[in-house]
Amino acid sequence: MGSMVDLVTITLNLNFCTEKLKYNLCKEVAMEQITIQIRDKRKARALSTFLKSLDYIEKVTIANIKLPAKPQPSKADFFALAGIWSAQDVSIESLRSSAWARHM
């Protein structure tokens, strides 16, 4: 079974003014939602604290989720490729002649 990766998801609800009236009063307000996934819980808490201090953010929601870790690539077996050129007519002389021909 593969290991799991902990992610902290922060969801933001932002309010912004789509049409202003006199004295910077809003006639119409719209809301957008942004979701951020962060690997470091400490940094997620710091970001959440900062975001909550902004006046145009209506709500900050934090959730912990676990995702399956990406499988690590296995190390290639060098000897598994033994004989890959056995059916080819390759010699040191043919390699040298083709290499020298390209450089001239």
Long-range contacts (C-beta under 8 A, 24 or more apart in sequence): 2-68, 2-69, 2-71, 3-68, 3-69, 4-66, 4-67, 4-68, 4-69, 5-39, 5-66, 5-67, 5-68, 5-69, 6-39, 6-41, 6-64, 6-65, 6-66, 7-37, 7-38, 7-39, 7-64, 7-65, 7-66, 7-67, 8-37, 8-38, 8-39, 8-40, 8-41, 8-44, 8-62, 8-63, 8-64, 8-65, 9-35, 9-36, 9-37, 9-38, 9-62, 9-63, 9-64, 9-65, 10-35, 10-36, 10-37, 10-38, 10-44, 10-47, 10-48, 10-51, 10-60, 10-61, 10-62, 11-35, 11-36, 11-59, 11-60, 11-61, 11-62, 11-63, 12-36, 12-51, 12-57, 12-59, 12-60, 13-57, 13-58, 13-59, 13-60, 14-56, 14-57, 14-58, 15-56, 15-57, 15-58, 16-56, 31-58, 37-65
